[in-house]
Amino acid sequence: MTWNLWLDDERDPAYFLRKVNGEVRERLFRQYARFSSDDFVWCKSSLEAQEMIEKRGLPIFMALDHDLGYTDTGMSFLRWLNRTYPDLTPPQWGCHSANPCGIQAMNAFLDSWQRSLNL
């Protein structure tokens, strides 16, 4: 079963994709341009995303927010994903967090994971 993960505690994919106009989408969020909100399964926490992956398998694409409430983060989800599937290439991803340091950390983690498999 192919599916796409939307990980965000507040913004649903319909709201986000509606708010991002064409010019900004192409420049900042070009990885989202091919999707509609119906293409995503929305998970609001790292635990919910883990359970969805255990149920459906790895997604094809992950849309990631960093700050998921007070104690949960997109990074905690990515660490779980890497521990659970260390030998698999991570799915394609995009980061839409309002936290620029969180975006940088998640992109660096996923880039490093990919590079480690291509050695």
N, CA, C and O atoms as a GROMACS GRO file, in nm:
protein
  476
    1MET      N    1   0.084  -0.118   0.000
    1MET     CA    2   0.000   0.000   0.000
    1MET      C    3   0.089   0.125   0.000
    1MET      O    4   0.174   0.140   0.088
    2THR      N    5   0.070   0.213  -0.096
    2THR     CA    6   0.148   0.336  -0.098
    2THR      C    7   0.069   0.446  -0.027
    2THR      O    8  -0.053   0.457  -0.041
    3TRP      N    9   0.141   0.527   0.048
    3TRP     CA   10   0.078   0.635   0.121
    3TRP      C   11   0.181   0.741   0.154
    3TRP      O   12   0.301   0.717   0.143
    4ASN      N   13   0.133   0.858   0.195
    4ASN     CA   14   0.217   0.971   0.232
    4ASN      C   15   0.182   1.016   0.373
    4ASN      O   16   0.064   1.023   0.409
    5LEU      N   17   0.283   1.046   0.451
    5LEU     CA   18   0.266   1.087   0.590
    5LEU      C   19   0.270   1.238   0.602
    5LEU      O   20   0.359   1.303   0.548
    6TRP      N   21   0.173   1.294   0.673
    6TRP     CA   22   0.174   1.436   0.711
    6TRP      C   23   0.186   1.438   0.862
    6TRP      O   24   0.093   1.401   0.933
    7LEU      N   25   0.302   1.483   0.913
    7LEU     CA   26   0.327   1.486   1.058
    7LEU      C   27   0.326   1.632   1.104
    7LEU      O   28   0.421   1.706   1.078
    8ASP      N   29   0.220   1.671   1.173
    8ASP     CA   30   0.205   1.807   1.222
    8ASP      C   31   0.096   1.807   1.328
    8ASP      O   32  -0.012   1.754   1.306
    9ASP      N   33   0.125   1.866   1.442
    9ASP     CA   34   0.027   1.865   1.550
    9ASP      C   35  -0.085   1.967   1.532
    9ASP      O   36  -0.191   1.953   1.592
   10GLU      N   37  -0.063   2.071   1.451
   10GLU     CA   38  -0.163   2.177   1.437
   10GLU      C   39  -0.216   2.195   1.296
   10GLU      O   40  -0.338   2.205   1.276
   11ARG      N   41  -0.128   2.200   1.199
   11ARG     CA   42  -0.169   2.234   1.062
   11ARG      C   43  -0.203   2.109   0.984
   11ARG      O   44  -0.119   2.022   0.965
   12ASP      N   45  -0.327   2.102   0.940
   12ASP     CA   46  -0.364   1.990   0.855
   12ASP      C   47  -0.316   2.017   0.712
   12ASP      O   48  -0.294   2.132   0.676
   13PRO      N   49  -0.299   1.913   0.633
   13PRO     CA   50  -0.245   1.933   0.498
   13PRO      C   51  -0.331   2.025   0.412
   13PRO      O   52  -0.277   2.100   0.331
   14ALA      N   53  -0.463   2.021   0.428
   14ALA     CA   54  -0.550   2.107   0.347
   14ALA      C   55  -0.522   2.254   0.377
   14ALA      O   56  -0.512   2.335   0.286
   15TYR      N   57  -0.510   2.288   0.505
   15TYR     CA   58  -0.482   2.426   0.544
   15TYR      C   59  -0.348   2.470   0.488
   15TYR      O   60  -0.338   2.577   0.427
   16PHE      N   61  -0.245   2.390   0.508
   16PHE     CA   62  -0.111   2.426   0.465
   16PHE      C   63  -0.105   2.444   0.313
   16PHE      O   64  -0.055   2.546   0.264
   17LEU      N   65  -0.155   2.347   0.240
   17LEU     CA   66  -0.146   2.353   0.094
   17LEU      C   67  -0.232   2.465   0.037
   17LEU      O   68  -0.200   2.519  -0.069
   18ARG      N   69  -0.339   2.501   0.104
   18ARG     CA   70  -0.424   2.612   0.060
   18ARG      C   71  -0.355   2.745   0.087
   18ARG      O   72  -0.367   2.838   0.006
   19LYS      N   73  -0.283   2.757   0.198
   19LYS     CA   74  -0.218   2.882   0.236
   19LYS      C   75  -0.094   2.912   0.153
   19LYS      O   76  -0.058   3.029   0.135
   20VAL      N   77  -0.028   2.811   0.104
   20VAL     CA   78   0.095   2.831   0.028
   20VAL      C   79   0.057   2.861  -0.116
   20VAL      O   80   0.004   2.775  -0.186
   21ASN      N   81   0.085   2.984  -0.161
   21ASN     CA   82   0.049   3.016  -0.299
   21ASN      C   83   0.149   2.955  -0.397
   21ASN      O   84   0.253   2.906  -0.355
   22GLY      N   85   0.118   2.958  -0.525
   22GLY     CA   86   0.200   2.891  -0.626
   22GLY      C   87   0.345   2.934  -0.627
   22GLY      O   88   0.434   2.850  -0.638
   23GLU      N   89   0.371   3.065  -0.617
   23GLU     CA   90   0.509   3.113  -0.624
   23GLU      C   91   0.591   3.063  -0.506
   23GLU      O   92   0.701   3.011  -0.524
   24VAL      N   93   0.537   3.078  -0.384
   24VAL     CA   94   0.609   3.033  -0.265
   24VAL      C   95   0.622   2.881  -0.266
   24VAL      O   96   0.726   2.828  -0.227
   25ARG      N   97   0.518   2.812  -0.310
   25ARG     CA   98   0.523   2.666  -0.314
   25ARG      C   99   0.639   2.621  -0.403
   25ARG      O  100   0.714   2.531  -0.366
   26GLU      N  101   0.652   2.683  -0.518
   26GLU     CA  102   0.759   2.642  -0.609
   26GLU      C  103   0.896   2.672  -0.552
   26GLU      O  104   0.989   2.593  -0.569
   27ARG      N  105   0.910   2.783  -0.484
   27ARG     CA  106   1.041   2.823  -0.435
   27ARG      C  107   1.077   2.755  -0.304
   27ARG      O  108   1.184   2.696  -0.292
   28LEU      N  109   0.990   2.762  -0.206
   28LEU     CA  110   1.022   2.712  -0.072
   28LEU      C  111   0.972   2.572  -0.044
   28LEU      O  112   1.034   2.497   0.032
   29PHE      N  113   0.861   2.537  -0.104
   29PHE     CA  114   0.799   2.409  -0.075
   29PHE      C  115   0.774   2.331  -0.203
   29PHE      O  116   0.669   2.267  -0.218
   30ARG      N  117   0.869   2.335  -0.294
   30ARG     CA  118   0.847   2.270  -0.425
   30ARG      C  119   0.821   2.121  -0.413
   30ARG      O  120   0.756   2.063  -0.500
   31GLN      N  121   0.871   2.058  -0.307
   31GLN     CA  122   0.847   1.915  -0.290
   31GLN      C  123   0.700   1.885  -0.262
   31GLN      O  124   0.656   1.770  -0.275
   32TYR      N  125   0.622   1.987  -0.223
   32TYR     CA  126   0.480   1.968  -0.196
   32TYR      C  127   0.391   1.996  -0.317
   32TYR      O  128   0.272   1.967  -0.314
   33ALA      N  129   0.447   2.050  -0.421
   33ALA     CA  130   0.367   2.098  -0.535
   33ALA      C  131   0.285   1.989  -0.601
   33ALA      O  132   0.179   2.017  -0.657
   34ARG      N  133   0.330   1.867  -0.596
   34ARG     CA  134   0.260   1.759  -0.666
   34ARG      C  135   0.146   1.698  -0.585
   34ARG      O  136   0.077   1.608  -0.634
   35PHE      N  137   0.126   1.745  -0.463
   35PHE     CA  138   0.028   1.683  -0.374
   35PHE      C  139  -0.098   1.767  -0.356
   35PHE      O  140  -0.096   1.890  -0.369
   36SER      N  141  -0.206   1.697  -0.327
   36SER     CA  142  -0.325   1.761  -0.273
   36SER      C  143  -0.340   1.712  -0.130
   36SER      O  144  -0.273   1.617  -0.089
   37SER      N  145  -0.428   1.775  -0.056
   37SER     CA  146  -0.444   1.735   0.085
   37SER      C  147  -0.493   1.591   0.099
   37SER      O  148  -0.465   1.525   0.199
   38ASP      N  149  -0.566   1.543   0.000
   38ASP     CA  150  -0.617   1.406   0.006
   38ASP      C  151  -0.508   1.300  -0.010
   38ASP      O  152  -0.532   1.182   0.013
   39ASP      N  153  -0.388   1.343  -0.049
   39ASP     CA  154  -0.278   1.249  -0.069
   39ASP      C  155  -0.209   1.209   0.062
   39ASP      O  156  -0.122   1.122   0.061
   40PHE      N  157  -0.246   1.271   0.173
   40PHE     CA  158  -0.176   1.250   0.299
   40PHE      C  159  -0.262   1.182   0.405
   40PHE      O  160  -0.384   1.198   0.408
   41VAL      N  161  -0.193   1.107   0.492
   41VAL     CA  162  -0.252   1.059   0.616
   41VAL      C  163  -0.193   1.149   0.724
   41VAL      O  164  -0.072   1.153   0.744
   42TRP      N  165  -0.281   1.220   0.794
   42TRP     CA  166  -0.238   1.318   0.893
   42TRP      C  167  -0.218   1.253   1.029
   42TRP      O  168  -0.311   1.194   1.085
   43CYS      N  169  -0.096   1.264   1.082
   43CYS     CA  170  -0.062   1.219   1.217
   43CYS      C  171  -0.019   1.340   1.298
   43CYS      O  172   0.057   1.424   1.249
   44LYS      N  173  -0.068   1.350   1.420
   44LYS     CA  174  -0.043   1.469   1.501
   44LYS      C  175   0.068   1.452   1.605
   44LYS      O  176   0.100   1.546   1.676
   45SER      N  177   0.126   1.333   1.613
   45SER     CA  178   0.235   1.309   1.709
   45SER      C  179   0.330   1.205   1.652
   45SER      O  180   0.296   1.132   1.558
   46SER      N  181   0.449   1.199   1.710
   46SER     CA  182   0.544   1.098   1.663
   46SER      C  183   0.491   0.958   1.693
   46SER      O  184   0.511   0.866   1.614
   47LEU      N  185   0.422   0.941   1.806
   47LEU     CA  186   0.366   0.809   1.839
   47LEU      C  187   0.258   0.769   1.738
   47LEU      O  188   0.253   0.654   1.695
   48GLU      N  189   0.172   0.862   1.702
   48GLU     CA  190   0.069   0.833   1.603
   48GLU      C  191   0.132   0.796   1.468
   48GLU      O  192   0.085   0.705   1.400
   49ALA      N  193   0.239   0.866   1.430
   49ALA     CA  194   0.309   0.835   1.305
   49ALA      C  195   0.374   0.697   1.312
   49ALA      O  196   0.370   0.622   1.214
   50GLN      N  197   0.433   0.663   1.425
   50GLN     CA  198   0.491   0.530   1.443
   50GLN      C  199   0.386   0.422   1.427
   50GLN      O  200   0.408   0.323   1.358
   51GLU      N  201   0.272   0.441   1.491
   51GLU     CA  202   0.165   0.342   1.482
   51GLU      C  203   0.114   0.328   1.340
   51GLU      O  204   0.081   0.218   1.296
   52MET      N  205   0.106   0.440   1.267
   52MET     CA  206   0.059   0.434   1.129
   52MET      C  207   0.160   0.358   1.041
   52MET      O  208   0.119   0.282   0.953
   53ILE      N  209   0.289   0.377   1.065
   53ILE     CA  210   0.391   0.305   0.989
   53ILE      C  211   0.387   0.156   1.023
   53ILE      O  212   0.402   0.072   0.934
   54GLU      N  213   0.367   0.124   1.148
   54GLU     CA  214   0.355  -0.017   1.186
   54GLU      C  215   0.234  -0.081   1.120
   54GLU      O  216   0.235  -0.200   1.088
   55LYS      N  217   0.130  -0.004   1.098
   55LYS     CA  218   0.008  -0.054   1.036
   55LYS      C  219   0.018  -0.060   0.883
   55LYS      O  220  -0.025  -0.158   0.823
   56ARG      N  221   0.075   0.044   0.820
   56ARG     CA  222   0.073   0.057   0.674
   56ARG      C  223   0.207   0.031   0.606
   56ARG      O  224   0.211   0.014   0.484
   57GLY      N  225   0.316   0.028   0.682
   57GLY     CA  226   0.448   0.020   0.623
   57GLY      C  227   0.503   0.160   0.600
   57GLY      O  228   0.439   0.260   0.632
   58LEU      N  229   0.622   0.167   0.543
   58LEU     CA  230   0.686   0.297   0.520
   58LEU      C  231   0.608   0.380   0.419
   58LEU      O  232   0.558   0.326   0.320
   59PRO      N  233   0.598   0.511   0.443
   59PRO     CA  234   0.533   0.596   0.345
   59PRO      C  235   0.626   0.621   0.226
   59PRO      O  236   0.746   0.595   0.233
   60ILE      N  237   0.570   0.670   0.119
   60ILE     CA  238   0.648   0.710   0.001
   60ILE      C  239   0.710   0.847   0.025
   60ILE      O  240   0.824   0.872  -0.015
   61PHE      N  241   0.634   0.936   0.091
   61PHE     CA  242   0.677   1.073   0.118
   61PHE      C  243   0.636   1.110   0.259
   61PHE      O  244   0.530   1.069   0.306
   62MET      N  245   0.722   1.189   0.327
   62MET     CA  246   0.692   1.237   0.462
   62MET      C  247   0.696   1.389   0.462
   62MET      O  248   0.797   1.448   0.423
   63ALA      N  249   0.589   1.452   0.504
   63ALA     CA  250   0.583   1.597   0.525
   63ALA      C  251   0.598   1.619   0.675
   63ALA      O  252   0.514   1.576   0.753
   64LEU      N  253   0.706   1.686   0.716
   64LEU     CA  254   0.744   1.687   0.856
   64LEU      C  255   0.742   1.825   0.920
   64LEU      O  256   0.794   1.922   0.866
   65ASP      N  257   0.679   1.832   1.037
   65ASP     CA  258   0.687   1.947   1.125
   65ASP      C  259   0.783   1.909   1.236
   65ASP      O  260   0.793   1.792   1.271
   66HIS      N  261   0.854   2.006   1.291
   66HIS     CA  262   0.948   1.974   1.399
   66HIS      C  263   0.882   1.976   1.536
   66HIS      O  264   0.892   1.878   1.610
   67ASP      N  265   0.816   2.084   1.571
   67ASP     CA  266   0.761   2.101   1.705
   67ASP      C  267   0.620   2.042   1.710
   67ASP      O  268   0.527   2.095   1.650
   68LEU      N  269   0.607   1.933   1.784
   68LEU     CA  270   0.480   1.861   1.794
   68LEU      C  271   0.429   1.868   1.937
   68LEU      O  272   0.424   1.765   2.005
   69GLY      N  273   0.392   1.983   1.983
   69GLY     CA  274   0.350   1.999   2.121
   69GLY      C  275   0.467   2.035   2.210
   69GLY      O  276   0.572   2.077   2.161
   70TYR      N  277   0.450   2.017   2.340
   70TYR     CA  278   0.552   2.062   2.435
   70TYR      C  279   0.674   1.973   2.443
   70TYR      O  280   0.785   2.022   2.461
   71THR      N  281   0.656   1.843   2.431
   71THR     CA  282   0.769   1.752   2.452
   71THR      C  283   0.799   1.664   2.332
   71THR      O  284   0.899   1.591   2.333
   72ASP      N  285   0.718   1.668   2.230
   72ASP     CA  286   0.734   1.579   2.114
   72ASP      C  287   0.794   1.658   1.997
   72ASP      O  288   0.766   1.776   1.980
   73THR      N  289   0.876   1.591   1.918
   73THR     CA  290   0.936   1.658   1.802
   73THR      C  291   0.941   1.564   1.682
   73THR      O  292   0.934   1.442   1.695
   74GLY      N  293   0.954   1.624   1.566
   74GLY     CA  294   0.976   1.546   1.445
   74GLY      C  295   1.107   1.469   1.452
   74GLY      O  296   1.118   1.361   1.395
   75MET      N  297   1.205   1.524   1.522
   75MET     CA  298   1.333   1.453   1.537
   75MET      C  299   1.316   1.324   1.616
   75MET      O  300   1.379   1.224   1.582
   76SER      N  301   1.232   1.324   1.718
   76SER     CA  302   1.212   1.199   1.793
   76SER      C  303   1.149   1.094   1.703
   76SER      O  304   1.182   0.975   1.714
   77PHE      N  305   1.060   1.134   1.616
   77PHE     CA  306   1.003   1.041   1.518
   77PHE      C  307   1.111   0.989   1.424
   77PHE      O  308   1.117   0.869   1.399
   78LEU      N  309   1.197   1.078   1.372
   78LEU     CA  310   1.301   1.034   1.279
   78LEU      C  311   1.402   0.941   1.345
   78LEU      O  312   1.449   0.846   1.282
   79ARG      N  313   1.434   0.966   1.470
   79ARG     CA  314   1.526   0.874   1.541
   79ARG      C  315   1.464   0.736   1.553
   79ARG      O  316   1.531   0.636   1.533
   80TRP      N  317   1.334   0.731   1.586
   80TRP     CA  318   1.264   0.602   1.593
   80TRP      C  319   1.267   0.534   1.456
   80TRP      O  320   1.294   0.415   1.447
   81LEU      N  321   1.239   0.610   1.352
   81LEU     CA  322   1.236   0.554   1.217
   81LEU      C  323   1.371   0.495   1.180
   81LEU      O  324   1.378   0.387   1.122
   82ASN      N  325   1.478   0.565   1.213
   82ASN     CA  326   1.613   0.517   1.183
   82ASN      C  327   1.648   0.393   1.264
   82ASN      O  328   1.713   0.302   1.213
   83ARG      N  329   1.607   0.390   1.391
   83ARG     CA  330   1.634   0.271   1.474
   83ARG      C  331   1.554   0.151   1.423
   83ARG      O  332   1.602   0.038   1.428
   84THR      N  333   1.434   0.175   1.375
   84THR     CA  334   1.345   0.067   1.332
   84THR      C  335   1.381   0.015   1.193
   84THR      O  336   1.369  -0.105   1.167
   85TYR      N  337   1.426   0.103   1.105
   85TYR     CA  338   1.458   0.067   0.966
   85TYR      C  339   1.598   0.117   0.929
   85TYR      O  340   1.612   0.193   0.833
   86PRO      N  341   1.702   0.077   1.001
   86PRO     CA  342   1.835   0.134   0.980
   86PRO      C  343   1.895   0.104   0.842
   86PRO      O  344   1.978   0.181   0.793
   87ASP      N  345   1.855  -0.006   0.781
   87ASP     CA  346   1.916  -0.045   0.654
   87ASP      C  347   1.834  -0.002   0.532
   87ASP      O  348   1.873  -0.031   0.419
   88LEU      N  349   1.723   0.065   0.554
   88LEU     CA  350   1.641   0.111   0.443
   88LEU      C  351   1.663   0.260   0.419
   88LEU      O  352   1.683   0.337   0.513
   89THR      N  353   1.659   0.299   0.294
   89THR     CA  354   1.668   0.441   0.260
   89THR      C  355   1.544   0.511   0.313
   89THR      O  356   1.433   0.461   0.295
   90PRO      N  357   1.562   0.626   0.377
   90PRO     CA  358   1.443   0.696   0.428
   90PRO      C  359   1.353   0.739   0.311
   90PRO      O  360   1.401   0.762   0.200
   91PRO      N  361   1.224   0.749   0.337
   91PRO     CA  362   1.133   0.796   0.232
   91PRO      C  363   1.170   0.939   0.190
   91PRO      O  364   1.241   1.009   0.263
   92GLN      N  365   1.122   0.981   0.074
   92GLN     CA  366   1.138   1.121   0.035
   92GLN      C  367   1.071   1.205   0.142
   92GLN      O  368   0.977   1.159   0.208
   93TRP      N  369   1.118   1.329   0.158
   93TRP     CA  370   1.063   1.412   0.264
   93TRP      C  371   1.064   1.558   0.226
   93TRP      O  372   1.132   1.602   0.134
   94GLY      N  373   0.984   1.631   0.301
   94GLY     CA  374   0.982   1.776   0.299
   94GLY      C  375   0.960   1.824   0.441
   94GLY      O  376   0.893   1.756   0.519
   95CYS      N  377   1.015   1.939   0.476
   95CYS     CA  378   0.998   1.995   0.609
   95CYS      C  379   0.924   2.127   0.598
   95CYS      O  380   0.963   2.215   0.520
   96HIS      N  381   0.817   2.142   0.674
   96HIS     CA  382   0.737   2.263   0.668
   96HIS      C  383   0.725   2.330   0.804
   96HIS      O  384   0.632   2.408   0.827
   97SER      N  385   0.816   2.303   0.894
   97SER     CA  386   0.812   2.357   1.029
   97SER      C  387   0.836   2.507   1.029
   97SER      O  388   0.906   2.560   0.942
   98ALA      N  389   0.778   2.576   1.126
   98ALA     CA  390   0.806   2.718   1.148
   98ALA      C  391   0.937   2.736   1.225
   98ALA      O  392   0.979   2.849   1.250
   99ASN      N  393   0.999   2.626   1.263
   99ASN     CA  394   1.123   2.628   1.340
   99ASN      C  395   1.241   2.604   1.245
   99ASN      O  396   1.265   2.489   1.206
  100PRO      N  397   1.314   2.710   1.206
  100PRO     CA  398   1.423   2.690   1.109
  100PRO      C  399   1.534   2.599   1.159
  100PRO      O  400   1.593   2.525   1.081
  101CYS      N  401   1.563   2.602   1.289
  101CYS     CA  402   1.665   2.511   1.344
  101CYS      C  403   1.615   2.367   1.340
  101CYS      O  404   1.693   2.274   1.316
  102GLY      N  405   1.486   2.348   1.362
  102GLY     CA  406   1.428   2.214   1.353
  102GLY      C  407   1.434   2.160   1.211
  102GLY      O  408   1.464   2.043   1.190
  103ILE      N  409   1.404   2.246   1.113
  103ILE     CA  410   1.414   2.205   0.973
  103ILE      C  411   1.557   2.164   0.940
  103ILE      O  412   1.580   2.060   0.878
  104GLN      N  413   1.652   2.245   0.982
  104GLN     CA  414   1.792   2.215   0.956
  104GLN      C  415   1.833   2.082   1.020
  104GLN      O  416   1.901   2.002   0.957
  105ALA      N  417   1.791   2.058   1.143
  105ALA     CA  418   1.826   1.934   1.212
  105ALA      C  419   1.766   1.813   1.143
  105ALA      O  420   1.833   1.711   1.126
  106MET      N  421   1.638   1.823   1.104
  106MET     CA  422   1.574   1.708   1.039
  106MET      C  423   1.635   1.680   0.902
  106MET      O  424   1.661   1.565   0.868
  107ASN      N  425   1.660   1.786   0.824
  107ASN     CA  426   1.723   1.766   0.693
  107ASN      C  427   1.863   1.707   0.707
  107ASN      O  428   1.900   1.617   0.631
  108ALA      N  429   1.940   1.756   0.803
  108ALA     CA  430   2.075   1.704   0.825
  108ALA      C  431   2.071   1.557   0.866
  108ALA      O  432   2.151   1.476   0.818
  109PHE      N  433   1.979   1.522   0.955
  109PHE     CA  434   1.966   1.384   1.000
  109PHE      C  435   1.932   1.292   0.882
  109PHE      O  436   1.996   1.188   0.865
  110LEU      N  437   1.834   1.330   0.803
  110LEU     CA  438   1.791   1.246   0.690
  110LEU      C  439   1.898   1.239   0.581
  110LEU      O  440   1.919   1.134   0.521
  111ASP      N  441   1.965   1.351   0.555
  111ASP     CA  442   2.074   1.350   0.457
  111ASP      C  443   2.186   1.257   0.504
  111ASP      O  444   2.241   1.181   0.425
  112SER      N  445   2.220   1.265   0.632
  112SER     CA  446   2.325   1.179   0.687
  112SER      C  447   2.285   1.032   0.678
  112SER      O  448   2.368   0.947   0.644
  113TRP      N  449   2.161   1.001   0.708
  113TRP     CA  450   2.110   0.864   0.698
  113TRP      C  451   2.124   0.814   0.555
  113TRP      O  452   2.172   0.703   0.532
  114GLN      N  453   2.083   0.895   0.459
  114GLN     CA  454   2.095   0.855   0.319
  114GLN      C  455   2.241   0.832   0.280
  114GLN      O  456   2.273   0.732   0.216
  115ARG      N  457   2.329   0.924   0.317
  115ARG     CA  458   2.470   0.910   0.282
  115ARG      C  459   2.531   0.786   0.344
  115ARG      O  460   2.615   0.721   0.282
  116SER      N  461   2.490   0.751   0.466
  116SER     CA  462   2.546   0.633   0.532
  116SER      C  463   2.513   0.504   0.456
  116SER      O  464   2.588   0.407   0.463
  117LEU      N  465   2.403   0.503   0.384
  117LEU     CA  466   2.363   0.385   0.308
  117LEU      C  467   2.428   0.381   0.170
  117LEU      O  468   2.430   0.276   0.106
  118ASN      N  469   2.481   0.491   0.126
  118ASN     CA  470   2.541   0.498  -0.007
  118ASN      C  471   2.692   0.488  -0.005
  118ASN      O  472   2.756   0.512  -0.107
  119LEU      N  473   2.750   0.452   0.108
  119LEU     CA  474   2.897   0.440   0.117
  119LEU      C  475   2.948   0.319   0.045
  119LEU      O  476   3.069   0.295   0.043
   0.00000   0.00000   0.00000
